[in-house]
Amino acid sequence: MNKDRYKEEYEEGSDLLWPSDKEDKITRQFYKDLSNLSKNINYSKKKKLKPFEQVIRIIKGKGWD
């Protein structure tokens, strides 16, 4: 089912232009990639602890964060 762009008109005077299946697929992939990139950037910004610091945090009960 490969639909082309189509326009939907409403009585109130507003018109909606819907994307084709190909455009929709590309847009969804773009936002999925952007979301994954954002998650990776946030993960890499976390401070990495040295092993000794990790042991001290575990002993104090603060876990692995």
Secondary structure by P-SEA (a helix, b strand, c coil): ccccbbbbbccccbbbbbbcaaaaaaaaaaaaaaaaaaaaaaaaacccccaaaaaaaaaaccccc
